[in-house]
Amino acid sequence: MAEITLKTLAHSYLKNPTSAEDYAIREMDHVWEQGGAYALLGPSGCGKSTLLNIISGLLQPSSGEVLFDGQRVNDLPPEQRNIAQVFQFPVVYDTMTVFDNLAFPLRNVGIDEEKIRQKVLEVAEVLELTPQLKRKAKNLTADEKQKVSMGRGLVRENVSAILFDEPLTVIDPQLKWKLRRKLKEIHRRFNITMVYVTHDQLEASTFADRIAVMYEGQVVQFGTPRQLFEEPAHTFVGYFIGSPGMNFLDVRARNGQLFSGNDVVPVGQHICNIIANMHSDNIKLGIRPDFIEVHDTPIDGGMEVEVTGAQDLGTYSVLSLRFGDVLLKARIDEDQATPKGKAFIRFPQERIGMYVDEYRVEINHE
């Protein structure tokens, strides 16, 4: 097990990068603490797999350092980093039995056969593979093969970390939940540093204690699932996390009031004053659909909106609302009547986020 540190790390697939856009990984400093369960979350092309391959040694970074427990490992090949990596598609030896697949990494380093047997039986029990130990791997289902891939990482002693690169891609949706739970159980039992790459926020939040959200080659926020939801540090995090994502309004202060387009946004004078003194033309207010108050009649500090649609999702509904030129989403509970034609909404001050040049700026509410 190891603490993994990325120090001024950057990578470009171009020989002579000239701008930030030329980098798949923009310069970053990052730490994965020993024994933690982490997720790298982001859309396709944001740099997740590139970063994982740099950590494992499959790819050499253009600049910066990878440290395991403070020791530089840039020049070490994958086999000397003691990293186990599980890929999107199961990597198994079809002609071998499940037992022999699991035993393979230990036999490669000359471990005693009795110790191999004990370790294989222990891991097979955890992964619920014991009944399949004598079967040829070619006869397994996709999820069983993926569990064998995971098991090959777990049998190794003193493994520095296990890296998962979207390991549930080929798994039947009904089995994904079960395997995510199994991974959590494995982490608790073996206390191994685990980094899980995914584009699925549900997978990330159910597996990881902390999530690194990547956007355009950068980690734009590193926090707990709750922090990402309640206090997204970047507009992309607000948009990407949540279903539906965060609402954003481009705003400007004028004559002591806050405007979105030509419409007044009722906020406290304190927020209005802060925005009036910002030296940027890119200022947004953000609020989650879950936190918007929806009423049938006018309310103090409220805004009139047009109700353009409603999606009934059983225990709650998601309303589509038009405020001037802005489309908003709001969530209401099943016991609240769906307004028709128009509604009146209010943004609780403590739930409003302010974003300047896409990054969150803290508001000290008075």
C-alpha positions, 0 to 999 in steps of 0.5 A: 500500500502506498501514498501516491503523490503527483508533483507538478505533473503534466502530459501532452501527446504532442512533441512540442506543445505550445498552449494549455489546450495541447495538454491532455493533463495540465500541470497538477499537484495531487495526493492519494493517501494510503488506504483511501478509496478514490474516484476519478470522475469526468467525461470522455476525453478529460484525461482520466485514463491518461492520468491512470496510465501515468500512475501505473507506468504504462505512460511516461509524463511529459513533465513532473514526478510520480511519487510512491511514499515519497520515492520517485517512480518515473523511471520504474516500469509497471512491474516494479511499481507493484500496481494492479490495474483492472481495465474496461474489458476483462483480461484473463487467460481463457485456457486456464482455470479460474484458480490458475488465473488467480494464482498466476501473479504469485507463481510469477514471483515464486511464491510457495504453492501452499501459500498461493492456495491459501491466498487464492481461496481467500480472494475467491471467497471474497469475490464469490468465485469459489464455485468457479475455481475449477472452471476454464475462464473461457466458460465464465460470464463477463462479470465473472471474468471481471471479478477474476481480473480484480482478484488477480490484483488482490492476491498480490501481497503488499500491492501499492494500489489497485487502479480501476479503469471503468471496470464495469463497462461490460457488466450487465446493468443489473449486476453493476450495483452488486459489484460496486458493493463488492468493491466497497467490501474489498476495500474495507477488508484489505485497506488497499489504496484504490483509484476508480476511473469512471464517467458515471457519477453514481458509480463514483459516489457509491464507491469512493470516499473522495472524488476528483472531478476532471475537466479538460485535463485538470482536477477542478474539485477534489472532495466528498460526494456531498461537497461536490453536490452542495458546494461545487467548486467549478461550474462544470462540477455543478453541471456534471454532478446531479440529475438534473445539474445545477442551474446557472444565471449570468448576472450583472449588478446595475443601480443597486440591483442584480439582473439576469438579462433584463430581469431582476434577480431578487438577492440580498443587498450583500450579494449584489454589492459583492458582484458590483465590485467584481472585476469580471464580465463572467459572473454567474449565480448557481443553485441546485434544482433541489433547493429552489422554492416553488409556489403557486402565488406571489411571495416576498423575494420571489420571481415569476416564471413560466412553467414549460413542462413537468416530468413525473419521476414518482417520488418527485417531479422536475419542473422546466421553468422559463425566467426571461431568456433562461431555462431553469429546472426545479424539483418538487416533492410528490405531495406538492401540486404541479403548478400550471402556466406560471409559478413563483420561485425563490432562491434561499440565500444560503443555497446560492453559489457565486461563480467568477470566471467559472470558479466558486467564490465564497459568500459570507452571508450576513 
